[in-house]
Amino acid sequence: MPPTPRDADRPEELRFSRMERLLGGDPVSTVTVDGTRARFVTDPELVRRILVTDARHYGKSELLQKARVLSKSGLLAPDDARHRHYRRLAHPHLRAAAVTAHAPLMQDVARATAASWRPGQPLDIQAAMCRAAGRIALHTLLGATDEATSALLTERLAALSREMTTKPLYGKAARAERPARRLRQAFTALRTPLARCITARPDAPHPTAHHLSALLTDAGPAAGRALDGEEVCDEAVMMLTAATVTTASVMSWALYTLARHPLAEEKVLKDLAQPADPPATRPGHGPPGYTLRFLMEVLRLHPPVWITSRRTLTPVILGEHTLPAGTDVVFSSYLLHRHPAHYRDPHRFDPDRWLTTRPQDAAYLPFGTGARGCVGETFAWQELHVLLAAVAQEWRLTLQPGTRPRAAAHTTLHPHRLFMIPQPR
């Protein structure tokens, strides 16, 4: 059984042990978060109604977004029309053809990451994956930069990503001044040199800089103004950080899982060794090969965005409940992915369940769904596949003796203190 988040770290109202008990009760229950009453939804069909069918009746909720310092002007704008505008602006640079063009860059970064490790030298896997994912995100958004600038931005992005990853979403810890100050300092430390790069090359012709150029030359949505230069910088930091923290958390779990399941490791290596006609690298685009099934199962058990909240904009009917406008609604992909009605033996790691299981409703939400689902999902699947291949084919990783990593449910669901020792294949 994979490690579960330690309940001692969670406020009483959202302890995982209590949340799991909700799976057997009313699909819409009442909880209290930071003194605010909210409705907790455990039925995937009802979650789909929130995110897709009736999405126009739900807006962003601040219930689980305490003291955020990232941009709320573009993709994270609470206004749906503004969000759609910037989503359309990003989409051409994240669709399948564009992602395929980024594959050589991903491979170069992945191989360089694997080549930098030393046999027998313990690695902080989360930190290593933050640097690798950060380098890919930076090169994709900015294009080529000089070596010194690239190294500086990579380290500062990794530092900000670590602060974001470990930041609680709610409770007293989320409002504490010291971690909030560290987060703001890490944000400024990255934003300052990043702003210099952006203002120095607003019309860079490099093909991987097109989305940044689109932001800088954008005329804005029909019903509002365009982002100014400061907001473009904030938006760039948001995109870089979001891409880094999620990929780093999933890759950390993937490498941990390989170490704990030797048979799965053997099957992944065999699958990666197939030279011709590789199977699909993301769900729904052909028969899933074993590596894809492995990653799907890692994401099922360890979704980086493990809990989400929305707020009703109008009175809504949800199941047998009528909710007034202004009601906070909470659901957890961590629990939805363990729903016994949708997954046999839900806590067991079993990539082959995806040979016959097809996600229904919102029972599988590693990247969200609907109008506000992750715009970079295709990019993420490709990146995970490339990073896993580069590391797994080069190194066999084992847990450092004496370490007991645990799942930490903060901004992302990530492994806390995951130190591993690489040995050559």
PyMOL commands that set and color helices and strands:
alter all, ss='L'
color gray80, all
select helices_A, chain A and resi 7-9+12-14+16-24+44-53+55-57+80-93+96-115+125-142+147-165+172-175+177-200+207-217+229-260+262-272+290-301+333-336+351-355+370-372+377-394
alter helices_A, ss='H'
color red, helices_A
select strands_A, chain A and resi 28-33+36-41+58-60+123-124+308-312+316-318+321-323+328-331+395-399+406-409+413-416+419-424
alter strands_A, ss='S'
color yellow, strands_A
deselect
rebuild
show_as cartoon
